[in-house]
Structures are given as structure tokens and as C-alpha cells.
């Protein structure tokens, strides 16, 4: 079964509102095992809305329509539905009463146009409104099938307000769709987050496995580039029930982890800082930072989640060179250098009273510094009786250089803590 | 002129990524006075991508296509463009060389499939890649016009990575579109950014002016709530040419500034940190920070723009209480207090060798600390021979408390520097 999404509203086309509804609906459809090949945004223009609905009905068996159900002149989804169904709109007195009662209960006067929301195309069934004033609609429509015989397709109309839409989708639309699709399967997904290889490198590591899975068709893999969040590999598995599907996912995760090794730093919502935090926490180690070009980003990320006080001591953001010399004890000289990064890490560990010192210094750009190009970054790490440094040459503008420096530093620390286990 | 947007990528349909690109592009088109009636999302399927391009070309004179230009098998936008144009793809050696050089400069091995990004449909012109590896494309295409005579339409292909897309749109696509559209009216907008009043308070200050403008119809005002970026008032003006339109905007800005006073901290992209930076810079003053619950956010924001080294000395992120006592000289006692904030500001100014010390300490949550509720925050400021503190009770979760603390601290400093002028 195929189901398209049509989001209605000129404000969406003008970029005044980002259409998060279609994304949310797309995700629900995927999890329900229903294919969705197109999503369309159309403005508040009747002819264009009608053409968008008709096109979606040609290509798919079901259409979810979001928005345009409100009381104002701009809200013409109901009229367009009636036109596509070839029927009239009729005022539903029971809905009109509910709308009047809602205003009365809130002690607010009701503008007459609110009753437009009680107009229903003949033949449509109603999805009772529980949060907003407008009910949703389930509109069956007969459409010529491939052999010319008419077949029944369906349009669902839900409000554009996200929490109203989501409640109606879960209560009425998705159950109705599942019933119509006859899809018995459970679909689940899991995302492995990686850092340290390119998209093409990742594709090469997994090429053999992808070919195997392509033949089998289940589970499937998808790559997602996520900028400074690294590259993600999403596993989607389909099974007759939840337990079997979870087993499929778990098995595939095992296979991929073997192929990818320790470039996998987390699963689903686990960020790099969460990975580092849990390694430090498990080892009872405290961390002190010395930052330069990142200006505090590294500390900000590490303290984004609660519980950081167990292992985070603080950060010396030594933006001015004299602060590096005076506060961190970096020897005078070029501050964009491996030697400076090492001294900063040692200095941070000392003045912040931490077990581990992590430092980052470099050139964010746009201008060069100490004769070094923008994107030149040194990471320093002091742990136990060793220090190590990394020289990086990072692409992109100032923001990206700072972001990449941050995650690169965290990844260096992550590997060092993992090696400690291995060693 | 009409221009549609087609976003390519199965991950968009599956809801793994929210399509913010189309919204951004829609906003740019509106500002350029170009109509956009439909936006479509389509997955990585060649036949469906081709049908989406063809449909958009039937309905509109131009199509902006976003995504699917990467190196992997999923990236088939180039193939689809060539099919719609009825031409071959030819490898462009110059682009291939640039891609090879990009990998070489980063010291990373290049998988051979990266060179797919150098394939160009015959007849297309190239938008040079400056941030990512894939160039953009401008693809003219002859399409039957209303009277059967062929007319030239155009497809633009840009990468799906937002910052790469935006850079190419501004540098190449929008100028080309404006040229083709020959749009005679100039539409320009300017946004005033405010901090320190509620949305309803702002609406009251501007009520009279809004009534006046509603009658006149040009310029128009819109309010935009932007969370920690404050509330924005957007002026949109339309005129026969750029000079007249700019004069309209400037006049309206003057009227609004008189009504709003010093809650206006910036215009358009001027963030609070840029406002603070320019005040410090103009006065030749240097700043040192002491942060606790913000973990480095304040420093990170202040150093986001280049040029901070002229006035930013650094930050002591004293997350652990002992770091406050030992490094900043805060007297032992409760660290979530006005006294601690004041001592931190004085300590930061001293150890970082700055003219101004700004400090923030508080409870980000979710748990309370020192008997204080989450959201309790103290800001301290040390400047010349005075210190001042502010006690804040901020709403929201951990993220919002940290963000609001940051901007509140910056706004305190901004007012103090402005008072210095007045005094």
C-alpha cells in the first residue's frame, strides 16, 4: 500500500513554518510498513489543492492531508475534498454543537465562522476533535483503477497543529490505514552512530553486507550523513511480531559492529559526549579541559546532559595567548602547535585538579594565525603518565572547524579510554 | 515567474531528516518576489525523481532541486537531470581534479565513487563547489510552451547539506533566478531583534503603528518568536527599485526604534553576542568570563564570530565548586548565590587579566542544588569600580535554562555598557 502526504498552507511555502508534520507522518508510515513515495506542500489555493489531491490519488491508494481545516477563509481543505469526491458539503449539527460548547466552556465568544468547521463532505466519516475545534475527516473516494474498474481509495484530513494532528493520527488514521493495508508486520529501526570514516569509506566497509541484505530484502540499511554528529547507519527490520523483529535488529547490529569496529560510538540518540561521559563515569575518572579556538564549545557539549558534575571539573578557555602562558603554564612560543596542545592538556589537568586533561588549540579562521592555515588544529591529551597529540586539517568555515575540533577531541579521548581497556 | 522546490532523499520521506531546506528556499523565493506554488519531496528512485522534475517543469518556469548530488549509489539527481534534459552525463576533468585535491588536502584517501560528483549533464553549467565536494548545476531545458512552441525553463541542482545549499543559493541560484524573472518590484525585509519584553508587551508598544501600516499596506510588520534569540519584528517593504525600498525600510526602522527603545539589540543577523562584541570593541575593553551551569556556552557564543581575540580574554568554566574556590578565589559557601556570582566576576577579571568580568552560576536542573530550584541563576558583573548582580528564575528544561542564562548575562553587560555612554 502507498500513502502520500499533502501539507496545505501558504505559510509552509513561504518558509514561515517548517513542515515538521510531514516528517512525523512519514516516520509513522514507515514504521507501519506503508510505502510513501511523495510528499507535497501546496498553498491555500483551491484549484491547486484539488490538483494536488487528484495527483496523489493517481499515484497512491491513500492520502493524508494536513492543515487547512480551521475556521478562516484561507481554510479550504474541506471544499477541496468535496470537489475531489464530487459531493456537497453539509453542516453537521452535532459537530456544530460541540464547537459551540467548546467556546462556552472556555468562556469565550464564538465568531460565527467557527461553524465552518462543522461542514462535512457527504460520505465522509468524522474523526472526533479532542484537542482543537476542527474534527478530522476520513473521505473514501472512487477512482478509476488500472483496468478501468472503479476502486476505492481514501483521503484523510487532519489539522495542521502538530499535537492535534498527532493525536488524531494515532487514534484514528493509522489504525484505519493498517486495516486497509492488511500489513501484519512490525517494523523497527536502530541507528548506529559512527565517527572517523567518510561516507564512501563506510560504504566500502559494508559493501558485501549490503549486497547480501539486498538479496534478502530484510533488514535494510541506510546511510545518513549528520555533519558533526558523524555518519549514521540505520538498520530497519521487518518481522511478524515485536520479539522476532528485535532479534533481527540485534543480530544485524552485531554483524555491523564487527565490520565497523570502534568507529561506532553510539546507538540511536547516544551522542559522542554521552559516549565519553559514560566511559569516564564507569572508570571513576575526572576531566579538565583547556580550550582555545572552540571558546567553550567542548565544555558546553559535555555539560549538556545532567550528571556531568560527577566527572567534569571544568575548562580553562584560554583564548588570549597570555592566558595560556600565565594560567596554564604553556611555554611562550607558537600557540598553534602540538607542543602548546600538550602543555595545555597538562596545565588543565593540573589547575583543574582532574585525572585527564584534554586540550584543543588551532585556527578557526577566517584569517591564518602563527603562519598556520584556518582549519589547522592540534588536540592534546594528558592521561596517566602519557601525553599524546593529534594534528588535524579540517575543512569548512569557522563554525565547522570549531564543531569538528570539538568532536575530534572527544573522539580522541574516547579511543584512549577504550585502549586502556584493551591494554 | 513561478519556481518550485523538489527535495530529493528517501530519508526525508521516512522522517529521518526534517526538510528545513525547502522552507529556507521558500523564504528566499518570497523575498525575491518569485511565486512558489508547490514543494515536493521524493525518494531516491530514478523514475519517481524524473516524474517529479517533469511535473514541476509543467507547472513552473524554474525548479530548485535539493539533494542527491553526493557520491553514493543513492545519489541519482544527476542521472535524473540528464534524463529530463535528454542528454548524456559527461565527466568534467576539472571538477574531478578539484575533488581529488580536496581529499588530498584533508589527508584522506578518496574512494573512487567520489568522482561521480564530477559527472555533468551536457549543456548544464556548473556552480563551483566551495564547501562540499559536489558542485551545483544550472540545467536549462526546452519544454513545450502553451502554444506548442518550445520555451526555455531551468532546473537548479544544489546539495542537500544546508550550509552548502545556502551558500550556493545565495552566490549563484538566486542571482540567476532574479535575472530570469525580470521581477520589477523590489521586496526587501529587515528584522529588528529585541530582548527584554514579552510578545504581548511588544504588540502593545506597536499597536498604534500597526494600525497605521495596516491602512497603508506597505511596509508590513510581522512578529517572530525566536526563543533564546528573543522576539523579532520583521519589516517587509515593496518598492519600484532598490533605493526607494531601502529608504522605506530605513524610515520604518527609525519609527520602530523610537517606539521600542533599547530593547532592540540588533538588526537581521546581528546576534546578542555581536551587539556585545561591537560595544566592547568600540570602547577598547576586554572581557573575561566565569561560567558554571553554562559549561562554556557563553564563551562559545562570544567567539562564534571572527575578531573576538581583540576583546575576549577567555573563560574559567568552574563547574566543580573547588575550581570556583581555588582558581577564582570565591569564598567557600553556597555557590548558587549572588555573592558567588559577584566573586566569580571579580575572580575572572583578575585571573584572565580583563577590563570586565562577567559570571553566571545557577541550577540548570533537573535536580536542585544548594537548596535552590532548577532555573535559579545569578549573573555577576564587575566593571570599573562597581559590581552588580542579577537573580533570575528561568523557565524550561536544562537546555533552555542554560540558553536563557547565557543571553541574560550578555544582555546585562550590554545595558551596562550602554549606560556608561548615557552616564
Interface residues (C-beta under 8 A of the other chain):
Chain A: X12 X13 X14 X15 X16 X17 X18 X19 X20 X22 X23 X24 X25 X26 X27 X28 X30 X36 X37 X38 X39 X40 X41 X42 X43 X45 X48 X52 X55 X198 X199 X200 X201 X203 X204 X222 X223 X224 X225 X227 X234 X289 X291 X293 X294 X295 X296 X297 X298 X299 X300 X302 X303 X304 X306 X308 X309 X312 X313 X314 X315 X316 X317 X318 X319 X320 X322 X323 X326 X327 X351 X352 X353 X364 X365 X366 X367 X393 X394 X395 X396 X397 X398 X399 X400 X402
Chain B: X10 X11 X12 X13 X14 X15 X16 X17 X18 X19 X20 X22 X23 X24 X25 X26 X27 X28 X30 X36 X37 X38 X39 X40 X41 X42 X43 X45 X48 X52 X55 X70 X71 X72 X73 X74 X102 X105 X106 X107 X108 X109 X110 X111 X113 X114 X131 X161 X163 X289 X291 X293 X294 X295 X296 X297 X298 X299 X300 X302 X303 X304 X305 X306 X308 X309 X312 X313 X314 X315 X316 X317 X318 X319 X320 X322 X323 X326 X327 X351 X352 X353 X364 X365 X366 X367 X398 X399 X402
